[in-house]
Amino acid sequence: MSPASLGSAAASILSHGSVPWTMAGLFLLGLGWSFALVAGSAMLSESTPAELRPVVQGTADTSMNVVAAVAAGLAGPLMTVIGFGGLNAFAAALTLPVLVFSCFLARTRR
């Protein structure tokens, strides 16, 4: 997890309706997303044989865009019902298992 993503989580937790904290959190979220997307795409390209790269990269990009569209569609109603803090908690609940699994994989590879 990048420092920008961690900073975004911290700013979102501290926001409590504060516009500057919310703006900082969203800026850092975008920055962390960009870091992760570029690094992930590079790793995917490196680990895929050249003849399969277009199909694999296209599938990964399409999957990411479909998930983003679904999440964007759900974010508005969730924001209305549970607020910004609740939306952050919901995102954390989805993210934490992935983070724990990533740490587990990193330890088993050592």
C-alpha positions as CSV (number, residue, x, y, z in Angstrom):
1,M,0.0,0.0,0.0
2,S,1.4,3.4,-1.0
3,P,2.0,6.2,1.5
4,A,-0.5,8.2,-0.6
5,S,-3.2,5.6,0.0
6,L,-2.5,5.5,3.7
7,G,-2.6,9.3,3.8
8,S,-5.9,9.2,2.1
9,A,-7.3,6.8,4.6
10,A,-6.0,9.0,7.5
11,A,-7.4,12.2,5.9
12,S,-10.8,10.5,5.3
13,I,-11.0,9.3,8.9
14,L,-10.1,12.8,10.2
15,S,-12.5,14.6,7.8
16,H,-15.7,14.6,9.8
17,G,-17.4,16.8,7.2
18,S,-14.4,19.2,6.8
19,V,-14.0,20.2,3.2
20,P,-10.2,20.7,3.3
21,W,-9.7,17.2,4.9
22,T,-12.1,15.6,2.4
23,M,-10.3,17.3,-0.5
24,A,-6.9,16.2,0.8
25,G,-8.2,12.6,1.2
26,L,-9.7,12.5,-2.3
27,F,-6.5,14.0,-3.8
28,L,-4.3,11.4,-2.0
29,L,-6.8,8.6,-3.0
30,G,-6.4,9.6,-6.7
31,L,-2.6,9.8,-6.3
32,G,-2.4,6.4,-4.6
33,W,-4.7,4.9,-7.3
34,S,-2.4,6.2,-10.0
35,F,0.7,4.7,-8.3
36,A,-1.0,1.4,-7.9
37,L,-2.4,1.3,-11.5
38,V,1.0,2.1,-13.1
39,A,2.9,-0.3,-10.9
40,G,0.3,-3.1,-11.4
41,S,0.2,-2.6,-15.1
42,A,4.0,-2.8,-15.3
43,M,4.0,-6.0,-13.2
44,L,1.3,-7.5,-15.3
45,S,3.1,-6.7,-18.6
46,E,6.4,-8.0,-17.2
47,S,4.9,-11.3,-16.1
48,T,3.0,-12.0,-19.3
49,P,4.4,-13.5,-22.5
50,A,4.6,-11.0,-25.3
51,E,2.0,-12.8,-27.5
52,L,-0.6,-12.7,-24.6
53,R,0.0,-9.2,-23.4
54,P,-2.7,-7.4,-25.4
55,V,-5.4,-9.9,-24.3
56,V,-4.3,-10.0,-20.7
57,Q,-3.9,-6.2,-20.4
58,G,-7.2,-5.6,-22.2
59,T,-9.0,-8.1,-19.9
60,A,-7.5,-6.4,-16.8
61,D,-8.4,-3.0,-18.0
62,T,-12.0,-4.0,-18.9
63,S,-12.4,-5.7,-15.5
64,M,-11.2,-2.6,-13.7
65,N,-13.5,-0.4,-15.6
66,V,-16.5,-2.7,-15.0
67,V,-15.8,-2.8,-11.3
68,A,-15.3,1.0,-11.3
69,A,-18.7,1.6,-13.0
70,V,-20.5,-0.7,-10.5
71,A,-18.8,1.0,-7.6
72,A,-19.6,4.5,-8.9
73,G,-23.2,3.5,-9.3
74,L,-23.3,2.2,-5.7
75,A,-21.4,5.0,-4.1
76,G,-24.1,7.6,-4.5
77,P,-26.9,5.6,-2.8
78,L,-24.4,4.3,-0.1
79,M,-23.3,7.9,0.5
80,T,-26.9,9.0,1.0
81,V,-27.6,6.2,3.5
82,I,-24.4,5.8,5.5
83,G,-22.5,9.1,4.8
84,F,-18.8,9.7,3.9
85,G,-17.5,7.9,7.0
86,G,-19.7,4.9,6.4
87,L,-18.6,4.8,2.8
88,N,-15.0,4.8,4.0
89,A,-15.8,2.0,6.5
90,F,-17.4,0.0,3.7
91,A,-14.4,0.5,1.4
92,A,-12.1,-0.5,4.3
93,A,-14.1,-3.7,4.8
94,L,-13.6,-4.6,1.2
95,T,-9.9,-3.6,1.2
96,L,-8.7,-5.1,4.4
97,P,-9.1,-8.8,3.4
98,V,-7.0,-8.0,0.2
99,L,-4.3,-6.3,2.3
100,V,-4.2,-9.2,4.8
101,F,-4.0,-11.7,1.9
102,S,-1.2,-9.7,0.2
103,C,0.8,-9.7,3.4
104,F,0.3,-13.4,3.8
105,L,1.5,-14.0,0.2
106,A,4.5,-11.8,0.8
107,R,5.5,-13.8,3.9
108,T,5.1,-17.2,2.2
109,R,7.3,-16.1,-0.7
110,R,10.2,-15.3,1.6
